[in-house]
Amino acid sequence: MLQRIQTIWILLATLAPVFLFITGQDVEVSGTFPLIKIVSAVLVIVGALSIFSFKNRKRQIMLNNISIIINALLIGVLLYWLLKLSGGIDFPEKGIEPIFPLLAVICLAIANIYIKKDERLVKSVDRLR
């Protein structure tokens, strides 16, 4: 069932790396290696797999947890990039790149709460049969 509330949260968390891909064109963490582009593509793929594995809630939670870990590492990389830039941290001048993974982590945590709620509901209905 794609019309569940957790699907919307996972979709929002999947859109965050897309926006990071668009706005993070100037982020150079490791020279010319496109780290942000590759990580953004991986996060979109993991998010799409999570959305379409709605029949297997345990796999969906596992994919969301993997995505949370990748996003947390990405937050660290982007903060390192911000600290490495000259002039300290001044967000209006340097961009909003670290905000997108943070929003994705929050959306995925909310989605996991709703998935676990669905799992409890299904287990309680199975007990009544």
Secondary structure, 3 states (H helix, E strand, C coil): CCCCHHHHHHHHHHHHHHHHHHHHHHCCCECCECHHHHHHHHHHHHHHHHHCCCCCHHHHHHHHHHHHHHHHHHHHHHHHHHHHCCCCCCHHHHCCCCHHHHHHHHHHHHHHHHHHHHHHHHHHHHHHC
